[in-house]
Amino acid sequence: MFDCHVHSSFSGDSQMDPKIAIKTAKKIGLDGIAFTDHLDIDYPDYDHVFMIDFERYSRYMDCLKNDSKNGFKVLKGIEVGIQPHVVEETLEVVKKYDFDIVIASVHVVDKMDLHNGDFCKGKSQKESYSRYLEALLECIELFDDFDILGHIDLIRRYGHYEERTLSLDDYKDHVDAILKKIICSGKGIEVNASGYRYKLNSPMPDFQMVKRYHELGGEIICTSSDAHTPEYIGHKFAYLKELLLRAGFKYTTHFEGREPIFTPLAP
């Protein structure tokens, strides 16, 4: 299995040495790791946390890739935070470097930060969740140079509502529209274990949404930790594997040179 979503000290919100991350991934028996450090142009209260020196990043990750041994693979990726008005600038970075994997995520909606709670202020849970899902669909319709859609139900992390689920039954039209767009575009999704870190009691998305993706014809799915520290690399991956098998998946996916590589989940 590969951990397809990991942040290193190149991202302003992580202090993890990439070499420590690689050592940890090998120790727990993973087959590879993808570093997907942040590009979030025009993040609210902009303070350079989510902008990095991609020239240096690319060279450094290439060295790690070249030094990898014994079949373990180091992959060079990026997680781009999409907003409608930054699509062109984001595309310039994505096209400039030879990434293995590009994750598209929405961290900001209507120019308001999800993380600090600004977006949800003054909104009911239904209003917040519906608008977030609408914005997610809008962004992937505007930006198509990506491989994986990150943590589809991210709003669960930061809504600060008493109920922290995003029920498929309650938002089925929104979710189906997103999943169908992903499938028709030949893209994939991730099952992101950070939900456990944020006390959501499930990965992101949860089993019902992963199962729905499979029912609609989705095949490309990555296992991800969204780790910013070594102890969360590969976190709960044994459970993620079980969840994918229960949902009907026969393969997990990682990307090399922007091409999906499928690996059987069971012998």
SETIGU-599774 format. One line per 5 residues: number of its first residue (from 0); their letters; for each residue x, y negated, z of N, C-alpha, C. Coordinates in pm, 1 decimal, decimal comma. Example, Ala and Ser with C-alpha at 12.3 -4.5 7.8 and 13.67 -1.06 7.14 Angstrom:
residues 2
0 = as = 1319,0/569,0/780,0/1230,0/450,0/780,0/1320,0/330,0/780,0  1285,0/225,0/708,0/1367,0/106,0/714,0/1290,0/-3,0/787,0
end
This chain:
residues 267
0 = mfdch = 84,0/119,4/0,0/0,0/0,0/0,0/87,9/-124,8/0,0  35,3/-229,8/-57,4/102,8/-358,8/-63,9/26,4/-460,4/20,4  100,8/-547,3/87,8/38,9/-663,6/151,0/50,2/-777,0/50,4  -62,4/-814,4/-6,5/-64,2/-905,6/-121,6/-86,4/-1051,5/-85,6  -83,3/-1085,7/43,2/-111,2/-1224,8/83,2/-36,1/-1251,8/213,3
5 = vhssf = 85,5/-1306,2/199,7/171,5/-1332,4/315,2/233,4/-1470,6/300,0  240,6/-1543,9/410,2/300,3/-1678,0/409,8/432,9/-1677,9/484,7  529,2/-1747,0/427,3/662,1/-1755,7/487,2/688,2/-1898,3/534,8  809,1/-1921,2/581,1/847,7/-2053,6/630,1/849,9/-2159,1/520,7  832,5/-2118,9/395,7/818,1/-2219,4/290,0/685,0/-2294,0/304,5
10 = sgdsq = 584,4/-2227,6/361,7/457,3/-2293,5/388,4/466,6/-2368,8/520,8  413,9/-2488,1/523,5/424,0/-2570,8/642,7/351,8/-2516,5/763,0  261,7/-2420,3/741,4/186,8/-2363,5/854,0/243,6/-2230,1/900,4  364,9/-2197,3/856,6/429,3/-2071,7/897,0/576,9/-2095,7/924,7  630,2/-2022,5/1022,1/772,9/-2027,6/1052,2/841,2/-1893,9/1023,5
15 = mdpki = 773,5/-1804,3/953,2/825,1/-1668,9/934,7/936,1/-1662,9/829,8  1050,4/-1611,0/870,5/1163,1/-1587,3/780,0/1121,8/-1477,5/681,1  1130,6/-1501,2/550,7/1091,6/-1398,4/454,3/1165,0/-1266,3/473,4  1290,7/-1272,1/515,5/1366,1/-1148,1/534,5/1311,7/-1067,5/651,8  1264,9/-1136,2/755,5/1201,3/-1067,5/868,1/1069,9/-1004,4/822,7
20 = aikta = 996,4/-1077,1/738,5/869,9/-1023,5/685,6/894,9/-895,6/605,9  997,9/-895,4/523,9/1031,0/-777,0/443,5/1070,8/-661,0/533,8  1154,7/-689,2/632,1/1197,3/-585,3/726,1/1077,5/-524,8/798,2  983,6/-610,0/838,0/863,6/-562,6/907,8/778,1/-476,0/816,6  757,8/-521,1/692,5/675,5/-445,4/597,4/735,1/-307,1/571,6
25 = kkigl = 866,2/-300,6/559,3/932,1/-170,5/539,2/914,8/-81,5/660,6  929,2/-139,4/778,7/922,6/-62,8/902,8/787,3/4,3/920,9  680,4/-63,8/879,8/546,6/-6,1/898,2/502,6/78,3/778,4  591,6/93,5/679,9/565,6/186,9/571,3/494,6/131,9/449,6  491,4/0,7/434,6/431,3/-55,6/313,3/522,9/-32,7/193,8
30 = dgiaf = 464,1/-37,0/75,0/540,6/-19,5/-49,0/588,4/-151,9/-107,1  530,9/-262,0/-59,4/572,5/-391,8/-110,4/500,5/-504,0/-40,1  549,0/-624,4/-66,4/493,4/-743,7/-3,9/493,4/-856,7/-105,4  387,1/-934,7/-106,3/377,8/-1050,7/-195,4/375,8/-1177,1/-110,8  474,5/-1262,5/-131,4/474,0/-1392,9/-65,5/387,4/-1487,0/-148,7
35 = tdhld = 290,8/-1549,0/-82,5/192,6/-1633,2/-152,0/182,5/-1766,2/-78,3  289,7/-1843,4/-83,3/291,1/-1968,0/-7,4/203,5/-2073,5/-72,6  171,1/-2174,7/7,6/61,5/-2266,1/-24,3/95,6/-2373,6/-128,6  -2,9/-2399,7/-213,8/-10,0/-2524,4/-290,1/-151,1/-2578,3/-271,0  -164,7/-2685,3/-194,9/-294,4/-2748,9/-171,8/-279,7/-2898,3/-200,0
40 = idypd = -303,3/-2936,3/-323,8/-288,4/-3076,0/-363,9/-403,6/-3158,7/-308,5  -371,4/-3275,8/-256,9/-469,1/-3369,2/-200,5/-547,2/-3307,3/-85,8  -475,0/-3239,5/1,2/-536,8/-3190,1/124,2/-569,8/-3310,9/212,2  -685,0/-3312,2/280,5/-722,2/-3427,8/363,3/-615,2/-3458,8/468,4  -597,8/-3589,4/498,5/-494,7/-3632,6/593,2/-359,1/-3575,8/551,7
45 = ydhvf = -331,1/-3591,2/426,1/-215,1/-3530,0/360,3/-86,3/-3558,8/436,4  -15,8/-3450,8/472,5/108,3/-3466,8/547,9/218,5/-3372,5/498,9  209,0/-3329,8/374,1/309,1/-3244,5/310,0/312,3/-3101,6/365,1  219,6/-3066,0/451,5/219,6/-2930,5/504,9/198,3/-2828,1/394,2  114,1/-2861,2/296,9/78,3/-2763,8/195,1/138,1/-2795,8/57,6
50 = midfe = 250,1/-2863,4/57,6/325,4/-2886,0/-66,4/468,7/-2843,1/-39,9  522,5/-2759,5/-126,6/657,8/-2710,2/-105,6/743,1/-2733,5/-229,4  872,1/-2715,6/-212,6/967,5/-2728,7/-321,8/964,6/-2598,6/-400,7  885,9/-2594,0/-508,1/869,4/-2469,6/-581,6/992,2/-2429,3/-661,7  1077,3/-2522,4/-696,5/1203,6/-2485,4/-761,2/1285,8/-2399,3/-666,3
55 = rysry = 1301,6/-2447,1/-544,9/1378,0/-2372,6/-443,9/1306,9/-2242,6/-406,8  1177,4/-2249,7/-389,3/1097,1/-2131,6/-355,9/1113,1/-2023,1/-461,3  1101,8/-2061,5/-586,8/1109,7/-1964,3/-695,3/1247,3/-1898,7/-700,5  1353,0/-1977,2/-688,2/1488,4/-1921,4/-690,9/1510,9/-1826,1/-573,9  1465,5/-1866,4/-455,5/1486,4/-1784,8/-336,1/1411,4/-1652,0/-347,6
60 = mdclk = 1285,7/-1657,4/-391,8/1207,5/-1535,2/-404,6/1264,9/-1443,7/-512,7  1320,5/-1501,8/-618,7/1385,6/-1419,8/-721,3/1504,9/-1344,5/-663,4  1578,6/-1409,9/-574,4/1692,0/-1342,7/-509,1/1643,3/-1226,8/-422,4  1536,2/-1248,7/-349,0/1481,0/-1141,1/-266,3/1432,3/-1025,5/-352,9  1369,8/-1057,2/-465,4/1323,8/-952,8/-556,7/1440,9/-871,3/-609,5
65 = ndskn = 1547,3/-940,5/-647,6/1663,9/-872,8/-705,0/1737,5/-787,6/-602,0  1727,8/-828,0/-475,2/1798,1/-755,1/-369,2/1717,1/-639,4/-310,5  1590,0/-629,0/-348,8/1506,2/-523,6/-291,7/1553,3/-386,0/-339,4  1545,5/-288,2/-247,8/1602,1/-155,9/-274,7/1505,1/-45,3/-234,1  1541,5/78,0/-274,3/1470,8/199,6/-232,8/1322,5/197,8/-269,2
70 = gfkvl = 1291,8/133,1/-383,1/1154,4/134,4/-432,0/1063,2/32,4/-369,9  1107,7/-33,4/-262,0/1026,3/-137,8/-200,5/1026,7/-260,7/-290,5  909,3/-321,0/-312,6/899,1/-433,2/-405,6/865,3/-563,0/-333,1  938,7/-666,3/-368,3/910,5/-801,8/-322,1/851,4/-878,3/-439,6  737,3/-938,6/-419,2/666,7/-1006,2/-526,7/654,0/-1155,3/-495,8
75 = kgiev = 665,8/-1234,6/-600,0/662,5/-1380,9/-586,9/525,7/-1433,1/-626,1  453,2/-1487,9/-529,6/319,4/-1536,4/-557,2/296,8/-1677,2/-507,8  172,2/-1718,3/-517,3/131,0/-1850,7/-473,7/-16,9/-1844,7/-437,8  -53,7/-1917,3/-333,7/-195,4/-1935,9/-301,9/-230,1/-2080,7/-329,1  -317,3/-2102,1/-425,6/-353,7/-2238,5/-462,8/-489,2/-2273,9/-403,1
80 = giqph = -494,5/-2387,5/-337,0/-619,8/-2439,2/-285,4/-684,6/-2525,3/-392,5  -800,6/-2484,5/-438,8/-863,9/-2549,8/-552,9/-968,0/-2652,1/-506,2  -958,7/-2769,4/-565,1/-1063,1/-2871,0/-559,1/-1084,5/-2917,8/-702,4  -1205,1/-2958,8/-738,8/-1230,4/-2993,2/-879,5/-1135,1/-3097,1/-937,0  -1094,6/-3195,7/-857,8/-1013,9/-3304,3/-912,2/-863,8/-3274,7/-916,3
85 = vveet = -821,4/-3154,9/-869,0/-678,6/-3122,7/-871,8/-647,2/-3006,2/-965,7  -744,1/-2965,7/-1045,7/-726,8/-2848,2/-1130,8/-608,5/-2864,1/-1225,6  -598,3/-2976,5/-1295,0/-491,6/-2993,9/-1393,4/-353,9/-2993,4/-1328,8  -339,5/-3063,1/-1216,7/-211,0/-3065,0/-1146,2/-172,7/-2925,2/-1097,1  -271,2/-2852,1/-1050,6/-245,9/-2716,4/-1002,6/-202,6/-2625,9/-1117,5
90 = levvk = -268,2/-2638,5/-1230,8/-232,4/-2558,2/-1348,2/-87,8/-2581,9/-1391,0  -41,7/-2704,3/-1379,6/96,0/-2734,8/-1418,3/195,6/-2652,5/-1336,7  171,7/-2641,0/-1207,3/261,8/-2563,7/-1121,5/250,7/-2414,6/-1153,5  128,9/-2365,5/-1166,3/108,6/-2222,9/-1192,6/176,6/-2180,7/-1322,1  166,3/-2263,1/-1423,7/222,2/-2228,8/-1554,2/374,6/-2244,2/-1559,3
95 = kydfd = 429,1/-2324,1/-1469,5/573,1/-2353,8/-1475,1/659,3/-2239,3/-1424,4  606,1/-2157,6/-1333,0/686,8/-2055,5/-1267,9/633,1/-1915,9/-1297,9  723,7/-1818,8/-1294,1/687,2/-1681,1/-1330,1/638,1/-1604,1/-1207,8  523,8/-1644,4/-1157,4/466,4/-1577,8/-1041,6/419,0/-1437,1/-1078,1  422,4/-1349,6/-979,1/364,4/-1216,9/-995,6/214,5/-1218,5/-970,1
100 = ivias = 171,6/-1299,8/-874,5/30,8/-1304,3/-836,4/-8,2/-1446,8/-799,5  -126,1/-1487,6/-842,2/-182,6/-1618,4/-807,8/-315,6/-1594,7/-737,5  -323,8/-1638,8/-613,0/-447,7/-1631,8/-536,3/-514,2/-1768,8/-539,6  -640,4/-1772,7/-574,7/-716,5/-1897,5/-572,5/-805,9/-1897,7/-448,9  -799,9/-2006,6/-374,3/-879,7/-2020,3/-253,1/-942,2/-2159,2/-248,1
105 = vhvvd = -1045,2/-2172,5/-167,7/-1105,2/-2303,5/-141,0/-1091,6/-2330,5/7,7  -1008,7/-2429,4/41,7/-985,8/-2468,9/180,4/-1051,2/-2602,7/213,9  -1093,1/-2673,9/108,9/-1148,2/-2808,3/123,5/-1273,3/-2818,0/36,1  -1382,3/-2866,6/91,1/-1506,7/-2882,6/15,1/-1554,1/-3027,1/27,4  -1585,0/-3086,1/-87,1/-1630,1/-3226,0/-90,0/-1530,7/-3316,9/-17,7
110 = kmdlh = -1402,3/-3283,3/-36,0/-1289,2/-3357,6/22,7/-1287,8/-3355,6/175,1  -1354,8/-3255,7/232,3/-1356,0/-3239,4/377,5/-1291,4/-3106,9/414,3  -1208,7/-3110,4/518,1/-1131,6/-2995,3/564,4/-1223,1/-2892,3/630,7  -1206,8/-2764,9/592,1/-1278,0/-2659,5/661,9/-1213,5/-2630,6/796,9  -1081,0/-2628,0/798,4/-1005,5/-2584,5/915,9/-1035,5/-2667,8/1039,5
115 = ngdfc = -1041,4/-2799,0/1025,2/-1060,5/-2884,0/1143,8/-1207,3/-2909,3/1178,0  -1296,8/-2851,3/1099,1/-1438,8/-2861,0/1129,7/-1511,4/-2978,2/1067,0  -1438,8/-3065,0/995,2/-1503,2/-3183,3/937,8/-1618,2/-3146,4/844,9  -1597,0/-3043,2/762,6/-1698,2/-3008,6/663,0/-1830,5/-2967,6/727,2  -1824,5/-2899,4/839,5/-1946,0/-2846,5/902,2/-2017,2/-2946,6/993,6
120 = kgksq = -1952,1/-3056,5/1024,2/-2012,6/-3153,3/1115,9/-2144,9/-3205,9/1059,8  -2249,2/-3200,8/1141,3/-2378,9/-3253,6/1100,6/-2455,8/-3164,7/1006,5  -2407,0/-3042,7/981,2/-2475,6/-2950,4/891,4/-2520,5/-2827,6/969,1  -2632,9/-2773,1/929,5/-2673,4/-2644,1/983,5/-2584,3/-2537,3/923,1  -2587,1/-2420,1/983,6/-2506,6/-2310,2/929,5/-2548,1/-2278,0/786,1
125 = kesys = -2676,9/-2277,2/760,1/-2726,3/-2247,1/625,4/-2675,7/-2350,3/525,8  -2679,1/-2476,7/562,4/-2630,8/-2583,2/473,9/-2481,4/-2569,4/447,8  -2405,0/-2544,4/552,7/-2260,3/-2532,6/538,2/-2221,9/-2413,2/451,4  -2279,3/-2298,6/482,2/-2242,1/-2177,4/410,1/-2285,5/-2184,6/263,6  -2405,5/-2235,9/240,2/-2454,7/-2245,8/102,2/-2368,5/-2340,5/20,0
130 = rylea = -2335,1/-2456,6/77,0/-2253,6/-2552,9/2,2/-2113,0/-2499,9/-22,2  -2056,0/-2431,1/76,0/-1924,0/-2371,5/57,3/-1925,5/-2272,5/-58,6  -2024,3/-2185,2/-62,1/-2032,3/-2085,5/-169,1/-2056,5/-2151,3/-304,5  -2137,1/-2256,3/-307,9/-2156,8/-2331,1/-432,4/-2024,3/-2390,6/-480,7  -1948,4/-2448,6/-387,8/-1819,9/-2509,5/-423,3/-1721,2/-2404,7/-471,9
135 = lleci = -1724,5/-2286,7/-410,9/-1635,8/-2178,3/-453,7/-1663,9/-2139,0/-598,0  -1791,4/-2125,5/-632,2/-1827,9/-2092,5/-770,1/-1787,2/-2204,4/-864,9  -1812,0/-2328,2/-826,9/-1773,3/-2441,9/-910,9/-1623,7/-2439,0/-941,0  -1544,4/-2411,1/-840,8/-1399,2/-2415,7/-856,9/-1347,4/-2304,4/-947,0  -1402,1/-2183,4/-934,4/-1352,0/-2075,7/-1021,5/-1406,6/-2088,3/-1163,5
140 = elfdd = -1511,6/-2168,3/-1180,9/-1556,9/-2198,0/-1316,9/-1466,8/-2302,0/-1382,4  -1405,7/-2388,6/-1302,5/-1316,3/-2492,8/-1354,3/-1172,4/-2443,9/-1369,3  -1131,5/-2353,8/-1282,0/-992,6/-2306,8/-1276,8/-990,8/-2156,7/-1298,8  -928,3/-2111,6/-1407,6/-932,9/-1968,0/-1435,5/-796,1/-1902,5/-1442,5  -689,7/-1976,7/-1411,1/-555,4/-1919,1/-1419,9/-515,0/-1861,5/-1284,2
145 = fdilg = -588,1/-1759,7/-1242,1/-557,8/-1692,7/-1116,6/-587,1/-1544,2/-1133,6  -544,6/-1465,8/-1035,8/-562,3/-1321,1/-1041,3/-661,2/-1270,2/-937,7  -656,0/-1330,8/-819,3/-735,1/-1284,0/-705,9/-803,6/-1403,4/-640,0  -929,4/-1386,2/-605,4/-999,7/-1487,5/-527,4/-978,1/-1456,5/-379,6  -925,7/-1553,8/-305,7/-891,9/-1532,0/-166,1/-1010,3/-1546,4/-72,7
150 = hidli = -1008,5/-1464,7/32,7/-1104,4/-1469,6/145,0/-1235,6/-1541,2/108,3  -1319,2/-1470,3/35,5/-1442,8/-1527,9/-19,1/-1526,8/-1596,3/88,3  -1533,8/-1535,8/206,0/-1619,4/-1590,0/311,9/-1538,5/-1668,2/416,1  -1440,5/-1743,8/370,3/-1352,8/-1820,1/460,3/-1429,0/-1908,5/558,2  -1542,4/-1960,5/516,2/-1620,1/-2051,6/600,2/-1652,7/-1988,7/735,4
155 = rrygh = -1655,9/-1856,1/742,9/-1684,3/-1788,4/870,2/-1580,1/-1822,9/976,8  -1458,2/-1842,9/934,6/-1351,3/-1872,1/1030,1/-1375,0/-2003,0/1104,2  -1427,9/-2100,2/1032,6/-1419,7/-2237,4/1081,5/-1553,6/-2305,2/1106,2  -1663,3/-2231,0/1092,4/-1793,3/-2294,8/1106,6/-1827,0/-2336,6/1247,7  -1766,3/-2270,6/1347,8/-1792,8/-2302,7/1488,9/-1940,3/-2285,6/1524,6
160 = yeert = -2006,1/-2196,6/1451,1/-2143,8/-2164,0/1485,6/-2143,5/-2040,3/1576,0  -2250,0/-2023,8/1652,6/-2255,4/-1910,8/1745,6/-2251,7/-1778,3/1671,2  -2323,0/-1768,8/1560,1/-2324,4/-1649,5/1476,8/-2216,7/-1665,8/1369,2  -2123,1/-1571,0/1361,9/-2007,9/-1587,3/1272,1/-2008,4/-1484,9/1159,1  -2126,2/-1444,4/1117,5/-2137,2/-1356,4/1001,8/-2186,3/-1436,8/882,3
165 = lsldd = -2159,7/-1382,1/763,5/-2216,7/-1437,2/641,5/-2290,2/-1321,1/576,4  -2416,2/-1309,5/610,5/-2495,6/-1194,3/569,2/-2519,3/-1194,6/418,6  -2491,9/-1080,9/356,4/-2517,2/-1067,5/214,0/-2664,3/-1089,1/182,9  -2751,8/-1042,2/269,8/-2895,8/-1059,5/247,8/-2935,0/-1207,4/244,6  -2871,7/-1288,1/328,5/-2906,5/-1430,0/337,7/-2849,7/-1513,6/223,4
170 = ykdhv = -2739,7/-1466,0/162,6/-2671,1/-1547,9/60,6/-2646,3/-1467,4/-67,2  -2733,6/-1372,4/-93,2/-2711,3/-1277,2/-202,7/-2697,8/-1346,0/-338,1  -2781,8/-1445,1/-367,3/-2774,7/-1512,2/-497,3/-2640,9/-1582,6/-516,0  -2595,0/-1649,9/-411,2/-2465,7/-1718,2/-418,3/-2351,5/-1618,3/-436,4  -2352,9/-1514,9/-353,5/-2244,4/-1416,6/-355,8/-2242,7/-1340,9/-488,3
175 = dailk = -2359,2/-1299,3/-535,6/-2364,7/-1226,7/-662,8/-2311,7/-1312,1/-777,4  -2344,3/-1438,9/-778,2/-2296,3/-1527,5/-884,8/-2143,8/-1534,8/-884,2  -2084,7/-1542,7/-766,2/-1938,6/-1548,3/-754,6/-1876,6/-1416,0/-799,8  -1928,5/-1305,6/-749,1/-1871,2/-1175,1/-782,4/-1885,4/-1144,0/-931,0  -1998,7/-1177,8/-989,6/-2018,5/-1153,4/-1132,8/-1922,0/-1237,1/-1216,7
180 = kiics = -1899,2/-1360,5/-1174,3/-1803,4/-1445,8/-1244,8/-1663,1/-1385,8/-1237,4  -1624,6/-1337,3/-1121,0/-1493,6/-1274,6/-1102,9/-1479,1/-1153,8/-1194,8  -1579,5/-1069,0/-1194,8/-1574,0/-946,1/-1274,2/-1570,6/-977,0/-1423,1  -1656,0/-1068,3/-1468,5/-1660,8/-1103,9/-1610,4/-1531,2/-1168,4/-1657,8  -1461,2/-1233,3/-1566,1/-1336,5/-1302,0/-1601,3/-1215,0/-1209,5/-1594,1
185 = gkgie = -1237,6/-1084,3/-1553,2/-1125,5/-991,4/-1541,9/-1036,0/-1018,3/-1422,3  -1090,0/-1086,4/-1322,1/-1014,3/-1116,1/-1200,7/-1049,3/-1014,4/-1092,0  -994,4/-1035,6/-973,0/-1022,6/-947,1/-862,4/-1044,0/-1023,8/-734,0  -1064,7/-949,1/-626,4/-1078,8/-1008,8/-494,3/-980,1/-940,8/-400,0  -968,9/-994,0/-282,1/-889,8/-929,5/-178,1/-982,1/-890,9/-63,5
190 = vnasg = -938,6/-791,3/13,6/-999,9/-764,1/142,8/-893,4/-806,1/244,4  -926,4/-910,7/319,7/-829,4/-987,4/397,1/-849,2/-958,8/546,3  -744,8/-901,0/607,1/-755,3/-856,8/746,3/-751,5/-970,3/847,4  -734,1/-1093,4/804,2/-725,2/-1204,2/899,6/-855,0/-1225,2/976,2  -965,5/-1167,4/926,1/-1090,4/-1176,3/1000,6/-1076,9/-1122,9/1142,2
195 = yrykl = -995,5/-1020,0/1157,9/-973,7/-965,1/1291,7/-895,4/-1062,4/1379,1  -799,1/-1129,6/1318,8/-717,8/-1226,4/1392,7/-803,0/-1342,1/1443,7  -906,5/-1374,3/1367,5/-996,0/-1483,8/1404,2/-1120,3/-1435,1/1478,9  -1114,0/-1311,2/1529,8/-1221,0/-1257,1/1614,7/-1355,5/-1249,3/1542,7  -1352,5/-1215,7/1413,5/-1475,8/-1203,2/1336,8/-1528,8/-1059,7/1335,7
200 = nspmp = -1448,7/-967,6/1387,8/-1487,6/-825,7/1397,6/-1507,1/-757,6/1263,2  -1446,1/-812,2/1159,9/-1449,8/-750,5/1027,3/-1343,5/-816,8/941,4  -1305,9/-750,8/831,3/-1219,0/-820,9/735,7/-1299,2/-925,8/660,5  -1229,6/-996,7/571,2/-1294,8/-1099,6/490,1/-1272,8/-1065,3/342,0  -1379,2/-1034,2/267,3/-1517,0/-1023,9/312,3/-1540,9/-893,4/389,1
205 = dfqmv = -1661,6/-881,5/445,0/-1692,7/-762,4/523,7/-1732,0/-646,3/431,8  -1761,4/-532,0/492,6/-1788,5/-410,3/416,6/-1902,1/-428,1/317,0  -2011,0/-492,8/357,6/-2127,2/-505,2/269,4/-2093,3/-582,8/142,5  -2010,8/-686,8/155,8/-1974,9/-765,4/37,8/-1876,1/-689,4/-51,4  -1783,6/-617,2/11,2/-1691,1/-534,3/-66,4/-1767,7/-427,1/-143,4
210 = kryhe = -1863,0/-366,5/-76,1/-1945,3/-264,4/-141,4/-2025,7/-324,5/-256,2  -2080,1/-442,8/-235,3/-2156,5/-508,4/-341,2/-2068,7/-537,2/-462,6  -1946,4/-580,1/-439,1/-1850,9/-604,3/-548,1/-1832,0/-476,5/-630,0  -1818,5/-363,6/-562,5/-1803,2/-236,1/-633,4/-1929,8/-200,6/-710,0  -2045,6/-222,6/-649,5/-2172,8/-191,9/-715,2/-2191,1/-271,4/-843,8
215 = lggei = -2141,3/-394,0/-844,8/-2154,7/-480,1/-962,8/-2052,0/-446,9/-1071,2  -1959,2/-358,1/-1041,9/-1859,3/-316,9/-1140,3/-1719,5/-366,4/-1111,4  -1697,3/-426,2/-995,0/-1564,1/-474,4/-960,5/-1467,1/-360,7/-937,6  -1346,6/-373,9/-990,6/-1245,4/-269,1/-977,6/-1115,1/-320,9/-916,2  -1084,7/-447,9/-936,4/-957,1/-502,2/-890,8/-973,2/-553,8/-748,7
220 = ictss = -903,8/-489,4/-654,3/-912,8/-531,7/-514,5/-778,2/-509,7/-446,3  -732,8/-611,8/-375,6/-603,7/-609,1/-308,0/-622,9/-600,8/-157,1  -526,9/-541,0/-89,3/-523,6/-542,5/56,5/-431,9/-656,6/100,6  -479,8/-735,8/194,0/-407,8/-857,2/234,2/-415,9/-877,0/385,3  -311,1/-935,3/440,6/-312,5/-969,5/582,7/-328,3/-1118,5/606,2
225 = dahtp = -285,5/-1200,5/507,8/-280,9/-1345,8/528,2/-191,8/-1378,1/648,9  -88,3/-1296,0/668,1/-1,0/-1310,5/784,2/83,7/-1437,0/774,7  96,9/-1504,4/888,6/188,7/-1617,0/903,1/298,7/-1584,6/1003,6  284,0/-1469,5/1069,7/382,1/-1421,8/1166,4/400,6/-1271,1/1146,0  517,2/-1216,3/1182,1/548,2/-1076,8/1148,6/450,2/-974,6/1203,6
230 = eyigh = 395,2/-997,4/1324,0/311,3/-894,4/1385,1/181,3/-869,4/1309,6  143,7/-959,0/1218,3/18,3/-939,8/1144,4/39,5/-885,3/1003,5  162,7/-862,0/963,4/186,5/-801,0/832,3/128,6/-658,9/832,0  48,7/-628,5/732,3/-13,0/-496,0/723,5/-113,2/-466,9/833,1  -162,0/-568,9/900,3/-252,0/-551,1/1014,2/-383,0/-484,9/971,4
235 = kfayl = -418,2/-378,5/1038,8/-544,6/-306,3/1016,5/-552,7/-242,6/877,2  -438,5/-217,7/812,8/-444,3/-165,7/676,2/-499,6/-23,3/669,9  -478,3/55,8/773,1/-537,6/189,9/772,6/-689,8/179,5/767,6  -743,7/82,0/840,2/-888,8/62,1/836,6/-932,7/5,8/701,5  -854,9/-85,9/644,3/-890,6/-140,4/513,2/-897,7/-29,3/408,7
240 = kelll = -802,3/63,5/416,4/-803,2/176,1/322,3/-931,0/257,9/338,6  -967,2/287,2/462,9/-1090,6/361,8/490,4/-1213,0/286,7/439,7  -1215,5/155,3/461,8/-1328,3/72,8/417,0/-1342,5/77,1/265,2  -1231,2/67,3/194,4/-1236,0/69,5/48,1/-1286,0/203,2/-3,8  -1241,3/310,0/58,1/-1288,4/442,6/17,0/-1438,7/456,4/42,1
245 = ragfk = -1486,3/408,7/156,1/-1629,8/415,5/187,3/-1712,0/331,7/90,2  -1652,9/221,9/42,0/-1723,3/134,5/-52,0/-1725,0/191,0/-193,6  -1648,0/296,8/-217,5/-1648,5/361,2/-348,1/-1525,2/339,0/-432,0  -1428,4/265,8/-379,2/-1306,8/239,4/-456,2/-1214,5/360,1/-454,9  -1151,4/385,1/-569,4/-1053,6/493,0/-580,4/-910,2/438,7/-587,1
250 = ytthf = -898,5/308,8/-613,0/-766,0/249,0/-629,7/-757,1/117,5/-553,4  -637,5/86,2/-508,6/-607,2/-48,2/-465,1/-516,1/-111,3/-570,0  -501,1/-242,4/-563,5/-432,5/-315,3/-670,0/-325,8/-407,6/-612,5  -212,6/-417,1/-680,9/-120,3/-527,9/-659,9/-83,1/-580,0/-797,7  -15,1/-692,2/-801,6/17,5/-755,5/-929,6/167,5/-771,0/-946,5
255 = egrep = 213,5/-741,9/-1066,6/352,2/-765,7/-1105,2/350,2/-838,5/-1238,4  411,6/-957,0/-1241,0/410,5/-1035,7/-1364,2/271,2/-1070,1/-1410,2  180,5/-1090,1/-1314,8/40,4/-1126,6/-1337,5/-41,5/-1011,4/-1397,1  13,0/-890,4/-1395,6/-59,5/-774,2/-1445,5/-100,1/-684,7/-1329,1  -225,2/-636,6/-1328,4/-269,1/-550,0/-1218,4/-207,3/-411,3/-1228,0
260 = iftpl = -161,5/-362,5/-1114,2/-108,3/-227,5/-1101,8/-199,0/-151,4/-1005,1  -253,6/-40,2/-1052,7/-350,3/35,3/-971,8/-282,9/156,4/-908,3  -307,5/172,7/-778,8/-250,7/283,8/-703,8/-364,1/360,6/-636,9  -366,3/493,6/-651,8/-474,7/572,3/-590,2/-476,4/553,1/-438,2  -595,8/542,0/-383,1/-612,7/527,5/-239,3/-599,4/660,6/-167,0
265 = ap = -628,1/769,7/-236,3/-620,1/901,6/-174,9/-542,8/994,5/-267,7  -473,6/1095,0/-210,2/-397,1/1189,9/-292,7/-486,3/1263,1/-391,5
end
